[in-house]
């Protein structure tokens, strides 16, 4: 078997394992839909590739997810803000605070926090999840590798059953696209957008 075929099969196998989590994934759709219908916003965060996924998903809801679905902007933002805020926070406070500072500035009770972490052990993710609990903001975590220390810290954990970072990240972006697309469908049906 070629290396390419092995990786393709590994990716397919990991995604098939997510079928066991279908009810939780659809619950995430309902949580996100209800958040937006109630006038809340969605805040996403992650480190490294997960930061890129958070920004990618935020842009698709703020601007447009599907080319033929033109609708008003939906309030979704990435907490990995521009470089000035990130570096100022890292320098003046701590890298552990880079999501917590903007979260505490913007979060309201009817909002939703989505964290994305392959390991589930990032201190800045754990800190912002703790703040979400204190502020009574609902939270969903996209995790991998068994969930790490973040497992059980969010209202809903979506754990990709793999220890391979690339497979976890592939599943996280696929889950994000599914959840966001279904949420968009729900908002269209409710004539919200």
N, C-alpha and C positions, 0 to 999 in steps of 0.2 A: 504494500500500500504506500502511495506517495505521501510525503509530508503534507502537501496541500489537501489531499483527500482526507487524511487523518484529522486535520484541523477543521475542515468542513463538517465532518461527522461528529467531532467533539462539540462544535457549536450547535448543531442540530439537536444532539442528545441533551445538551444543557437546556436549550429552549423547551424541549418536550417535557422536561422535568417540571417546568413552570406550570404545566396543566394542573398539577396538584394544588396550585395556589390560585386557581381561577376565581373562587369566591372572594378571596382577599383582594385580588386585583380589581374585581368589579366593585368591591366596597370602596377602594381608593377612588374609582370613577365617581361614585356617589358622594363621597366626602368632598371631592374637588368641585363637583357640580353644585352641591349645596352651599359651599363656601362662596362661590361666585354669585349664585342667585341671592344670597343673603347680603351682598354688597361687600364681601371680603376680598382680599387679594391673596395671591399665592407667592411665597418667597422660597427660592431654591438655593441650595449651597452644596459645595463639594470641593475637594482638593484635587489638583492635577487634572487628569482626564475627566474626573467627576465634576470639576469646576467648569470645564468646557461643555460637558453634558448639561449642567445647570443653565449656563448661558444660552446654549443651543435651544433648549426647551422653552426658556423664557422668551427668547426672540420669536419663536414660532407662535406663541400665544399672543404676544404683544403685537406682532406684525401680521403674520399669516402662516397657518399650518399647511393648508392644501391650496394649490394654485387656483382651483375653481370655486373656492369658498371665500368670498369676500364678505367680511363682516367687521363690526367695530372692534377696536382693540380691547383685549381682555387684560385685567390688571395682574400681571405676573412679572416678577423681577428676580434677578440673580443677586444674592448678597455678596458675591465676589465682585464688588464694585470696581470702579476704575483704579488704576495703579496708584494714584495719589493717596486715596483712602486706605488701600491695602498696605502700602509701605509706611504711611504715617502710623497706622494702628500697630503694625508689627514693630516699628521702631519705638513709638512712644508708650505703648502698652505691652502687648505680647501677640505673637502669631495665634495664640489660643483665642484671642478676642476678635479676630478679623470678621467673623460672622455675627458674633454676639453684639458688637457695637451697632451695626446697621439694623439688626433685628430689633434691638431694644428701642431704636429711634423710630422705626416704622410700624412695628407689629401692633395690631389691635386684636381684641378678643375674638372677633369673628373671622380672623385670617387663618391661613394654612401655611405651615412650614413643611417643605420637602427637603430632606437631607439625602445625599447620595455619597456612599462610601463603600469601597470594595472590601476593606478590612473591618470597618465598624469600630475602629480604635482611635480615630483622630480626635485629639483633645478639643479642637475647635468645634467639631461636630457634637461631641458629648456636651460641651458647654452650652451651645445654642439650643440643644434639645432640653437641657435643664431649664433654660430661660423660658422656653415654650410652655413647659409645665407650670412654671410660676405665673406666667401671664395668661394661663388657660387658653393658649392657642393650640389648635389641633395640629398634629404632626404625623407625617408618613416618612419612613426611612426605607430607601432602596439600599440593601446591604448584600454582602456576599460572604464567603468563608465562614458560614455558620452564624454570622451576625456580629461577632466581636462584642466589645463592651457596650455598643449601642443597642444591642438586642434587648427589646423590652422597654427602652427609654421613650420610644414614640408611641402614639396611639395605635399605629398600624405598621408592622414590619413586613416588607416584601423582600425576602431573602432568596438570592440566586444560589442554588445548590452546587457551588463550584468553588474551588480554591485557586483557580487560574484567573488572574486579573483580566486578561483580554476577554475571556468568555463571560465574566461577570459584567464587564463594561458593555459588551455587545447586548447582553440581556437587559441591562439598565436602560439603554437608549431605546430598545424595542419596547420595553414596558412603558417608558415615558411617552413614546409616540402613540401607543395603544390607549393609554389612560387619557392623554390630551385629546386624541381624536374622538374618543367616546364622550368625553366631557363636552367637546365642541358640538357633537351631534345632539346631546341633551339640551344644550343651551339654545340651539337652533329650534328644536322641537318646542321649547318653552317660549319661543319668540323673544328671547333675551338679547340675542345678537342678530 
